[in-house]
């Protein structure tokens, strides 16, 4: 039987013989995205287009999906399926994205003919400027929604609050007139920012859960809502307030109810999560309530060039991912525009003696409030690291560097030195020799082949 041929590779079509070339495939996806914004990838096809097929098990598609999710930034959401040609099965990946420049394994690539080349700095900078141009931003584009789609309760609640704050002084309450004054309309249609703020567009999603312990295993309650930002922020605040413990203090003849986490800090964290997330990615704001902590997470990584501490100290200028939404929330005094949100959270918690933490995640940002009686942290801290603090806290007292903490997190599974260096963005394994040796000497890491320290098959893993 003659083998089927799909034709030659092009600038938008890539072939790999099997998912053994998964890393190379991911690099090709990013290269194509940065050049054309869309493309196709087949696993099980030679580079001349001949279909040879590959074995596909229960976890094959999931393996491909997870690798794409872990190693492409900003994230994409491809179509991954099995395509059959006679008796040959292939893994087919169809992808697209509009948030160039994309990175594969923290490096930008560009497609030239059928090659994937490292992008030069000038082109990378140009793409970043284009992506950050607010005229091209998602929130400034015209939506399909009109004033008829506005949630009346959310709109009135916002308007009353903004007028009470004294930041909206015009008398009209006509929805169209108000939204035009707020620069949230284009003709008869709302901009995406206006739709996100006041309509149940479906693009805003809130996920909330209460867990039985401190792990994401057994939950006592789980809820999911879509709606306007105004409505969902209220729902998130109420959910947390209902779940918290409160204590009573008698002051003279007055009984005062004291929450374990300051209400003002919670409100600030929630509105920041909605205001600063990457909305167009359609990812949820997440509220997770554990036995010892409360987490509020938004999709959209914290700016790499700065740390939360710099904003807490008040020495940083604002970086607004959604300036129209932030400006609108400023008028209602839900959000300030001077990069003071994290400082206010810090001030509220310090005053109430509430332990808290700011966590930079690979794809998002998380505010963690520790509940009364929690022993997870000894003092108020703001964490500027992408290290998972649930993995490494027991090593903090050893005075380890940030790079060493990242190595610990990465080596929760066995890793080669070359993989560790690449994860850290380093070109040579020699660059991490001292860190590896230090962690070995502390007994934090161990070799998978103790008798062969220099073997190419050697892996390093966190000692259990």
N, C-alpha and C positions, 0 to 999 in steps of 0.2 A: 504493500500500500504506500502510495506516494505521500511524503510529508507535506503538510500544509505550510505555506509561507505567507506571512502577513505584510510583506513588503519591507523596505529599508527603514531604519531609524530616521527620525527627522528631528527638528528642533522642538517638537511637541509630543513626540512618541519615543518611548525608551523601552528597551527589552533587557531583561536579566534572566539568566538560565534557571535560577532558583532563589528562594528566600535566603539561601546562604550568602547572597549578595545584597542583603537587605540594607546595609549601611550605604552601599553605593547607590542603591535605588532611592533612598531618602535624599541623598545629595543631588541626584538627578531631578527629583520632584522640585526641590528648592530652586535649582538652576532654571528649570522651565517656568516656574511661577514668576521668578524675577524678570524673565525675558518676555513671557507671553501671557501670564496670568492664568493659564489653564493648560492641561495636558493629560496624557495617559501613560501608564506604566504596566507592563506585563511581566510577571514572574513565570518562567517556564517556556521562554522563547530565546533562541540564540540571537546574537546581535545582528545576524543577517536576515532575521525575520522568520527563521524556521521554528515551527512549534514543536517542542520536544516534551512538553508537559512536566509536571512535578507532583510528588505526593502531597496530598492535602488532607490533614487530620482535623480533629475537632477544634484544636487551638490555633490552626494556621492563620486564619483571618484575624483572630484576636491578637496574635503575635505581631502581625503587620500593623494593625491599628494602634497598638500600644507603642510600638517603635516610632511611628509617625507622630503620635501625641507627645512622646517624651523628647524627641530630638528635632522637631521643627518649631521655630519661633518666628513670628506669632503663630499660634496654632491654626490648623486648618481642619476641615471636617470632610474628608474624601468619601467617595463611594467605593467600597471594597467588596468584590464579589468573585465568584468562580465562573470562568468562561471555559466552555468545552469546545474543542475542535476535534471531531471524530471521537477517538478514545482518549485524547490528551486533555488533561485539565490544567488550566492556568489560573493564577491569581491576578485579577484585573483591578487596577486602581485608577479611578477617574478623579481628578482634583482640579480645584480652582481657588483663587484668592485675589483680593484686591488691596492687601495691606503690605505691599512691598516696601522695604527689602525684607525678604525672609532669610532665616539662618538655618543651616543644617549643621548640627553639632557645633553650634556657636560660631559658624563661619558663613559669610554671604557668598553665594556662587551665582554664576550667570551662564546661560546656555549659548554656545557658539557652535553652529553646525550640530554635531552629535557629541560634543565635548562639554564637560562641566568644569568651568574655569573659576578660580577664586576671583571675586569681584574687586576691582581696584577701589581705593579709598574715595576718589572723587565721585565715582558713580554711586557708591554707597551713600555718601553724604547728600548727593542730589536726590536720591530716592527717599531718604529720611525727611528732607525738607519738603518734598512733595507730599508725603504722607501726613506731615504735621501742619501743612498749609490749611488754615481753618476754613478757607473757601472750598476746599475739597473734602472737609470733614463730614462725617456721617450726620452729625447733629444739625448741620447747616443746610442739608439737602431737603428738598420739598417732599413731604409725605403724601399719602393718599387720604389723609384724614382732614375733616373740616370741623368747624365749631360745633356741628351737630353731634359729633362723636365724643365731645368732652364729657367727662364724668362731673355732673353738676355739683355733687357734694364735695369732691376734691377741689374743684375750682373755687367754690365759695369759702371753703376752709382756708385755702391759700390766700385769697384776697383779703379776708378779714384779718388774718395774721399779718399780712404785709402792711395794711393800712394802720393797724394797731402799732406796728413797729415804727411807723412814721417814714418808711422808705418808699411808699407809694402814696403820692399826694393828690392824684387826680380823682375826681368824684365819680366818674362813670363806672358802672358795674357790668356794662355790656361786654360779653365775652370776646367778641371779635375786636372791639375797640381796645380792650385791655391787652389782648395778645399782640396786637399790632404795636402798641406802645412798648411792649416787652421785646419787640423784634423777633417774635416767634411765628410770624406768618409770611407767606409769599402769595399775594393775591388772596384767593378764597381758601387756600390750603395751609395747614399748619406745617411748619418745619418739623423735622424729626424730633428736635429737642422739645417742642411744644407738645407733640403727640406723646412722647415718653413721659413728660411731666403730668399731663392731665387726661390721657386717654388709656383705656384698656386695650393696648395695641397687641398684646401677647408677647412683645419683645422683652418686657420687664417680667422677670420671674423671681419669686422669693421661695426658697426652700428652708424649712425649719424642722428641727428634730430635737427630741429630748432622749438622751441615752441613759441607760441604767447604770453604767459605770463610767470610767474615764477612757474607754475605748469605743470605737465605732463598730460595735458588735450588735448588742441588743438595744433596741430603742423602745421607749414607752409611748412615744407619740411622734408622728411625722405628718407634716402638712406642706402643701405646695399651692401657691397662688400666682395668678397673673393680674396685672392692673396698672394703674398709674403709679408713678414714683411717690406722689403724695399719699396715696392710699396704702401702698405696700410698706412705706416707712412707718406709718401708724400701726399697721398690723404687726410688724417686726418688734416695735417697741412694746406693745401690749403683751405679746407672747413672752418676751423676756421678763417683763415686770410680774406677770402672773406666775412665772416659774421660779422666781427668786425667793429667797428667805428674807423675811423682814423681822426686825426686833423693835420692841417698844421701849422708849425712854420717857420717864416722867420728869418734866421740868416745871417745878412749881405745881400749878393746877392744870398744866397742859400735857397731854399725852402725844408724843411725837413718834411716828413710824419711820424707822431708819432701814433703808435697803442695804443688802450686802454689797452691792455695786452702785455707785452714784447714778441716778437717773439721767442727769445731764450728760455724763460721760457716755452712757449707752446711746442716748439720742444723737450725740455728736458722731459716734462711730457708725451708726446706721445711716445717717444722711450722707456721711462721707463715702460709705460703701456704694450707695446709689449714685452719688454725684461724680465719683472718680473712676467708675468701672468702664471697661470697654463695652459699651452697650451693644454695638452692632454685631458682636460675637454671639449674642443671644445666650450668654451664660448667666446662671442664677446668682443672686446675692444669697449667701448661706448663713443661717443662724444655727449653731449647734450648742446645745446645753448639756454639759457633762456634770458628773457628780461634784467635781472640784473646780470647774471653769466654764466660762461662756465664751464662745468664739463667734466673731462676725467677720465674714470673708467676702471679698469682692474679686472678681476676675479683672485682671489688668495689673501687670507687674509694677512695682514701685520703681521710680526712676533710678537707673543704675548709678548715675553719677553723684547721687546724694544719699544721705542716711536719714532715718527717722529722727535721730538725735539732733541733726542740724535744724530740723523744723521745730523740735521741742525747745531748743535754745533760742529760737526766734531769729536766727541768722540767715535764713534762706528766703529767697523770693518765691512766690507761688508758681507752681507748675500745674496748669489746669488742663486736664484731658478733655473736659466738656465745658468750655467757657460759657456757652449760652445757658446751659442748665445751672452751672454754678452761679452765674449772675442772677438768674431768676430766683434761686433759693436764697441768695443774699438779700433780696428785697423783703423776703418774709422772715429774715433773721435766722433761718435754719442753717445757713452756711455763711461764713465770712470769706472774703476774697483775698485775705492777706496771709495765707499759709499758716493760720493759727489753729487749725483743727486739732492736730496732734498735741500741740501745747496745751490746749484747753482740756483735752482728755487727761493728759498728764497732771495738770493742776487739780482737776476735780478728784482724781484718784489719790494723789498725794494728800490732799486735804482730808479725805475720808479714810486714809490709811488702807487703801484697797490696792492689792498687788495687780499689776498689769504688764502686758508685753506687746510689742509691735513686731510682727514676724513678716519678713520679706520672703515670699514664696516664688518659685520659678515663674509662675504665670499669674500671680495675684498677690494680695496683701491681706493680712489677717490681724485683727485686734483681739487680744485675749485678756479677759478679766478673770482673775482668780477669786473664787468664792471664799467666804469665811471658813477658816479652819484648814484651808489648803496649805500644804507644805511644799508645793512645787517650786516656789521661788522664795528666797529669803528677804527680798526687798523689791521695790519698784524698779523695773528695768525696761529699757527700750533696746530691742535686739536688731542690729544691722547685719544680718547674715541670712543666706538662703538655706542654712543648715536647719534640718528638722529638729527643733528643740525637744521633741519627745524622744528622739533617738540618742542624743548625746549629752544630756545634762549631767550624768554621773562623771563625765570626763572634764567638766569645766574647771574643777578645782586643781587639775594638773597643770594649769597655765598653758594650755595648748593654743596654737595660733589658729586663725580663722581657716587657713588652708588645711591644717591638720583636722579640724572639725569637719570640713567638707569631705576630706578623705574618709573619715570614719563613717559619715552618712553614706557615701557612695559604695563603700565596701561592706555594706550590710549583706551583699552577695559577693562571692569570690570575683576578684578583678585582677587583670594583668596590669603591670606598671604602665604600659602604653595606653591602656584605657583610662587609667587614673590621670595621667598627664593630659590626655585629650579632654577629659571632663573638666579639668582645671584651666583649659585653654593654653597649655604649655606645649612647646614644640619638641622638647627632649625629656626623656625619662630621667636624665641626670638631674634635672631641675627639682625632682621630688625625692631624690635619694636620702637627703638628710631627714625629711619628714617621715619617710617610710621607716628608716632606721630608728628614729626616735620613738615612733609608735610601737615598733617591734620590741624595743628595749623596755617600754612601759608595760608590755603585755597586752596592749590594746588590740593590736593586729597580730595575726599569726599566718604563717605560710601554709599553703595546702599540701606542699611537698617538702617537709622539713629537711630531708637529707639532700635536697638539690636546690640550694638558695639561688643559683644563677640560671636555672633551667628556663627555657623559653615558655614552657608549659606552666610555670609557676603562677599561682594566684595568691592574692592577699585578701583576708576576710577578717571582720571584727570577731574577736574571741568571745564566745558565748559565756 
